[in-house]
Amino acid sequence: MQQPTLVILAAGMGSRFGGLKQIKPVDGHGHAIIDFSLYDAYRAGFRRLVFVIKHEIEEDFKSAVGRRMEKYFDVKYVYQQLDCLPEGCAVPEGRVKPWGTGHAVACCAGAVEGPFAVINADDFYGPSAYRALYDYLTQEHPVDEHAMVAYLLRNTVTENGYVARGVCRVEDGFLADVVERTHIEKRGADAAYTEDGETYFPLSGDSPVSMNFWGFSRQMLDELVRRFPAWYAENVGKNPLKCEYFLPSVANALIQEGLARVRVLPCHETWHGVTYKEDLPDVIAYIASLRERGIYPETLLD
């Protein structure tokens, strides 16, 4: 078995949060959420990293995170740029928005050789999630079988605005369907989503959702690259400035076509992130509570 690689999606500048949220400190020691993620990944067994970033943030990111991690991991960088497109595809005039999580992972095709996990740089997933996915990736599986860590929706929403989540249907321990809902708002212990900003549909707080924490065989990279031109042809004409190539959508297409199975790894951790500036105090308080319980030491991978 090849050692699995952890792919960290960090190209976004955080338009709603403001600034480079991937390196915003969440404790008194200068650690960002990504530092806790990397500590959890190291404890779980990961030793290979691929950071997906943009050239515009390269020096800031390497200075704040990357170079420190080179002492602990085999580190590579991949650049998700707007013009990183296959032949025949062009950047629409006025487009500044990245092409989405599916495109970000597809950019890793030349940097990942074996099984790999995917996380968002600015999401706190919890230590048990890394252990579960690392254990999965270090076992033998068919090349068309993948895995996803599923969270309860109520554990992944914010009081301060809306979030995007992949809402899942699970059958016999495998993912039957996942639909990316880009505008989900908290409603007490439950939630609701909207497609047009006016009509809302209820969602149970017990709904399993994707937090973009996946485990894939190398085959997924080939599929992401292969399917991009057809997605581009279908979507860019309709929404040239904002359409996104979502990773869960590609996984879902493979499932529906009978070309892949995705094992669901349940997780009862509570997600924390800084989608909005107003989220930061809650994250800081939560991290402090975990330290008080002895889950994290004062010093991480520094």
Secondary structure as a PSIPRED ss2 file (coil, helix, strand):
# PSIPRED VFORMAT (PSIPRED V4.0)

   1 M C   1.000  0.000  0.000
   2 Q C   1.000  0.000  0.000
   3 Q C   1.000  0.000  0.000
   4 P C   1.000  0.000  0.000
   5 T E   0.000  0.000  1.000
   6 L E   0.000  0.000  1.000
   7 V E   0.000  0.000  1.000
   8 I E   0.000  0.000  1.000
   9 L E   0.000  0.000  1.000
  10 A C   1.000  0.000  0.000
  11 A C   1.000  0.000  0.000
  12 G C   1.000  0.000  0.000
  13 M C   1.000  0.000  0.000
  14 G C   1.000  0.000  0.000
  15 S C   1.000  0.000  0.000
  16 R C   1.000  0.000  0.000
  17 F C   1.000  0.000  0.000
  18 G C   1.000  0.000  0.000
  19 G C   1.000  0.000  0.000
  20 L C   1.000  0.000  0.000
  21 K H   0.000  1.000  0.000
  22 Q H   0.000  1.000  0.000
  23 I H   0.000  1.000  0.000
  24 K C   1.000  0.000  0.000
  25 P E   0.000  0.000  1.000
  26 V C   1.000  0.000  0.000
  27 D C   1.000  0.000  0.000
  28 G C   1.000  0.000  0.000
  29 H C   1.000  0.000  0.000
  30 G C   1.000  0.000  0.000
  31 H C   1.000  0.000  0.000
  32 A E   0.000  0.000  1.000
  33 I H   0.000  1.000  0.000
  34 I H   0.000  1.000  0.000
  35 D H   0.000  1.000  0.000
  36 F H   0.000  1.000  0.000
  37 S H   0.000  1.000  0.000
  38 L H   0.000  1.000  0.000
  39 Y H   0.000  1.000  0.000
  40 D H   0.000  1.000  0.000
  41 A H   0.000  1.000  0.000
  42 Y H   0.000  1.000  0.000
  43 R H   0.000  1.000  0.000
  44 A H   0.000  1.000  0.000
  45 G C   1.000  0.000  0.000
  46 F C   1.000  0.000  0.000
  47 R C   1.000  0.000  0.000
  48 R E   0.000  0.000  1.000
  49 L E   0.000  0.000  1.000
  50 V E   0.000  0.000  1.000
  51 F E   0.000  0.000  1.000
  52 V E   0.000  0.000  1.000
  53 I E   0.000  0.000  1.000
  54 K C   1.000  0.000  0.000
  55 H H   0.000  1.000  0.000
  56 E H   0.000  1.000  0.000
  57 I H   0.000  1.000  0.000
  58 E H   0.000  1.000  0.000
  59 E H   0.000  1.000  0.000
  60 D H   0.000  1.000  0.000
  61 F H   0.000  1.000  0.000
  62 K H   0.000  1.000  0.000
  63 S H   0.000  1.000  0.000
  64 A H   0.000  1.000  0.000
  65 V H   0.000  1.000  0.000
  66 G H   0.000  1.000  0.000
  67 R H   0.000  1.000  0.000
  68 R H   0.000  1.000  0.000
  69 M H   0.000  1.000  0.000
  70 E C   1.000  0.000  0.000
  71 K C   1.000  0.000  0.000
  72 Y C   1.000  0.000  0.000
  73 F C   1.000  0.000  0.000
  74 D E   0.000  0.000  1.000
  75 V E   0.000  0.000  1.000
  76 K E   0.000  0.000  1.000
  77 Y E   0.000  0.000  1.000
  78 V E   0.000  0.000  1.000
  79 Y E   0.000  0.000  1.000
  80 Q C   1.000  0.000  0.000
  81 Q C   1.000  0.000  0.000
  82 L C   1.000  0.000  0.000
  83 D C   1.000  0.000  0.000
  84 C C   1.000  0.000  0.000
  85 L C   1.000  0.000  0.000
  86 P C   1.000  0.000  0.000
  87 E C   1.000  0.000  0.000
  88 G C   1.000  0.000  0.000
  89 C C   1.000  0.000  0.000
  90 A C   1.000  0.000  0.000
  91 V C   1.000  0.000  0.000
  92 P C   1.000  0.000  0.000
  93 E C   1.000  0.000  0.000
  94 G C   1.000  0.000  0.000
  95 R C   1.000  0.000  0.000
  96 V C   1.000  0.000  0.000
  97 K C   1.000  0.000  0.000
  98 P C   1.000  0.000  0.000
  99 W C   1.000  0.000  0.000
 100 G C   1.000  0.000  0.000
 101 T H   0.000  1.000  0.000
 102 G H   0.000  1.000  0.000
 103 H H   0.000  1.000  0.000
 104 A H   0.000  1.000  0.000
 105 V H   0.000  1.000  0.000
 106 A H   0.000  1.000  0.000
 107 C C   1.000  0.000  0.000
 108 C C   1.000  0.000  0.000
 109 A C   1.000  0.000  0.000
 110 G C   1.000  0.000  0.000
 111 A C   1.000  0.000  0.000
 112 V C   1.000  0.000  0.000
 113 E C   1.000  0.000  0.000
 114 G C   1.000  0.000  0.000
 115 P C   1.000  0.000  0.000
 116 F E   0.000  0.000  1.000
 117 A E   0.000  0.000  1.000
 118 V E   0.000  0.000  1.000
 119 I E   0.000  0.000  1.000
 120 N E   0.000  0.000  1.000
 121 A C   1.000  0.000  0.000
 122 D C   1.000  0.000  0.000
 123 D E   0.000  0.000  1.000
 124 F E   0.000  0.000  1.000
 125 Y C   1.000  0.000  0.000
 126 G C   1.000  0.000  0.000
 127 P H   0.000  1.000  0.000
 128 S H   0.000  1.000  0.000
 129 A H   0.000  1.000  0.000
 130 Y H   0.000  1.000  0.000
 131 R H   0.000  1.000  0.000
 132 A H   0.000  1.000  0.000
 133 L H   0.000  1.000  0.000
 134 Y H   0.000  1.000  0.000
 135 D H   0.000  1.000  0.000
 136 Y H   0.000  1.000  0.000
 137 L H   0.000  1.000  0.000
 138 T C   1.000  0.000  0.000
 139 Q C   1.000  0.000  0.000
 140 E C   1.000  0.000  0.000
 141 H C   1.000  0.000  0.000
 142 P C   1.000  0.000  0.000
 143 V C   1.000  0.000  0.000
 144 D C   1.000  0.000  0.000
 145 E E   0.000  0.000  1.000
 146 H E   0.000  0.000  1.000
 147 A E   0.000  0.000  1.000
 148 M E   0.000  0.000  1.000
 149 V E   0.000  0.000  1.000
 150 A E   0.000  0.000  1.000
 151 Y E   0.000  0.000  1.000
 152 L E   0.000  0.000  1.000
 153 L H   0.000  1.000  0.000
 154 R H   0.000  1.000  0.000
 155 N H   0.000  1.000  0.000
 156 T C   1.000  0.000  0.000
 157 V C   1.000  0.000  0.000
 158 T C   1.000  0.000  0.000
 159 E C   1.000  0.000  0.000
 160 N C   1.000  0.000  0.000
 161 G C   1.000  0.000  0.000
 162 Y C   1.000  0.000  0.000
 163 V E   0.000  0.000  1.000
 164 A E   0.000  0.000  1.000
 165 R E   0.000  0.000  1.000
 166 G E   0.000  0.000  1.000
 167 V E   0.000  0.000  1.000
 168 C E   0.000  0.000  1.000
 169 R E   0.000  0.000  1.000
 170 V E   0.000  0.000  1.000
 171 E E   0.000  0.000  1.000
 172 D C   1.000  0.000  0.000
 173 G C   1.000  0.000  0.000
 174 F E   0.000  0.000  1.000
 175 L E   0.000  0.000  1.000
 176 A E   0.000  0.000  1.000
 177 D E   0.000  0.000  1.000
 178 V E   0.000  0.000  1.000
 179 V E   0.000  0.000  1.000
 180 E E   0.000  0.000  1.000
 181 R E   0.000  0.000  1.000
 182 T E   0.000  0.000  1.000
 183 H E   0.000  0.000  1.000
 184 I E   0.000  0.000  1.000
 185 E E   0.000  0.000  1.000
 186 K E   0.000  0.000  1.000
 187 R E   0.000  0.000  1.000
 188 G C   1.000  0.000  0.000
 189 A C   1.000  0.000  0.000
 190 D E   0.000  0.000  1.000
 191 A E   0.000  0.000  1.000
 192 A E   0.000  0.000  1.000
 193 Y E   0.000  0.000  1.000
 194 T E   0.000  0.000  1.000
 195 E C   1.000  0.000  0.000
 196 D C   1.000  0.000  0.000
 197 G C   1.000  0.000  0.000
 198 E C   1.000  0.000  0.000
 199 T C   1.000  0.000  0.000
 200 Y E   0.000  0.000  1.000
 201 F E   0.000  0.000  1.000
 202 P E   0.000  0.000  1.000
 203 L E   0.000  0.000  1.000
 204 S C   1.000  0.000  0.000
 205 G C   1.000  0.000  0.000
 206 D C   1.000  0.000  0.000
 207 S C   1.000  0.000  0.000
 208 P E   0.000  0.000  1.000
 209 V E   0.000  0.000  1.000
 210 S E   0.000  0.000  1.000
 211 M E   0.000  0.000  1.000
 212 N E   0.000  0.000  1.000
 213 F E   0.000  0.000  1.000
 214 W E   0.000  0.000  1.000
 215 G E   0.000  0.000  1.000
 216 F E   0.000  0.000  1.000
 217 S C   1.000  0.000  0.000
 218 R C   1.000  0.000  0.000
 219 Q H   0.000  1.000  0.000
 220 M H   0.000  1.000  0.000
 221 L H   0.000  1.000  0.000
 222 D H   0.000  1.000  0.000
 223 E H   0.000  1.000  0.000
 224 L H   0.000  1.000  0.000
 225 V H   0.000  1.000  0.000
 226 R H   0.000  1.000  0.000
 227 R H   0.000  1.000  0.000
 228 F H   0.000  1.000  0.000
 229 P H   0.000  1.000  0.000
 230 A H   0.000  1.000  0.000
 231 W H   0.000  1.000  0.000
 232 Y H   0.000  1.000  0.000
 233 A H   0.000  1.000  0.000
 234 E H   0.000  1.000  0.000
 235 N H   0.000  1.000  0.000
 236 V C   1.000  0.000  0.000
 237 G C   1.000  0.000  0.000
 238 K C   1.000  0.000  0.000
 239 N C   1.000  0.000  0.000
 240 P C   1.000  0.000  0.000
 241 L C   1.000  0.000  0.000
 242 K C   1.000  0.000  0.000
 243 C C   1.000  0.000  0.000
 244 E C   1.000  0.000  0.000
 245 Y C   1.000  0.000  0.000
 246 F C   1.000  0.000  0.000
 247 L H   0.000  1.000  0.000
 248 P H   0.000  1.000  0.000
 249 S H   0.000  1.000  0.000
 250 V H   0.000  1.000  0.000
 251 A H   0.000  1.000  0.000
 252 N H   0.000  1.000  0.000
 253 A H   0.000  1.000  0.000
 254 L H   0.000  1.000  0.000
 255 I H   0.000  1.000  0.000
 256 Q H   0.000  1.000  0.000
 257 E C   1.000  0.000  0.000
 258 G C   1.000  0.000  0.000
 259 L C   1.000  0.000  0.000
 260 A C   1.000  0.000  0.000
 261 R E   0.000  0.000  1.000
 262 V E   0.000  0.000  1.000
 263 R E   0.000  0.000  1.000
 264 V E   0.000  0.000  1.000
 265 L E   0.000  0.000  1.000
 266 P E   0.000  0.000  1.000
 267 C E   0.000  0.000  1.000
 268 H C   1.000  0.000  0.000
 269 E C   1.000  0.000  0.000
 270 T C   1.000  0.000  0.000
 271 W C   1.000  0.000  0.000
 272 H E   0.000  0.000  1.000
 273 G E   0.000  0.000  1.000
 274 V C   1.000  0.000  0.000
 275 T C   1.000  0.000  0.000
 276 Y C   1.000  0.000  0.000
 277 K H   0.000  1.000  0.000
 278 E H   0.000  1.000  0.000
 279 D H   0.000  1.000  0.000
 280 L H   0.000  1.000  0.000
 281 P H   0.000  1.000  0.000
 282 D H   0.000  1.000  0.000
 283 V H   0.000  1.000  0.000
 284 I H   0.000  1.000  0.000
 285 A H   0.000  1.000  0.000
 286 Y H   0.000  1.000  0.000
 287 I H   0.000  1.000  0.000
 288 A H   0.000  1.000  0.000
 289 S H   0.000  1.000  0.000
 290 L H   0.000  1.000  0.000
 291 R H   0.000  1.000  0.000
 292 E H   0.000  1.000  0.000
 293 R C   1.000  0.000  0.000
 294 G C   1.000  0.000  0.000
 295 I C   1.000  0.000  0.000
 296 Y C   1.000  0.000  0.000
 297 P C   1.000  0.000  0.000
 298 E C   1.000  0.000  0.000
 299 T C   1.000  0.000  0.000
 300 L C   1.000  0.000  0.000
 301 L C   1.000  0.000  0.000
 302 D C   1.000  0.000  0.000
